[in-house]
Amino acid sequence: MNREQIKRLDAIIQRVQTEPAADLRVGNLSTGERIYIALSLSRPELLPFPFRDPIEAWHRLDADWRREVCAWRGWPQEWAHGG
């Protein structure tokens, strides 16, 4: 994940927070991007199949993505490194 990608996804998260219909546009993203957005927003209904379980989705992400989710959720950064 690079800074440009995270900025683009963060802009989507902000848009979904302010525009109720914006969540309909996440379907065009990659699996990892959709997981990142769904977990960051605490919106499990946005998780892609077959990662409907938030725990399975969390483990699909690498530590960099998890760290960013932790930042959005206000979780401790060390949670990103857990197995």
Order of alpha helices (4+ residues) and beta strands (2+ residues): alpha-alpha-alpha-alpha
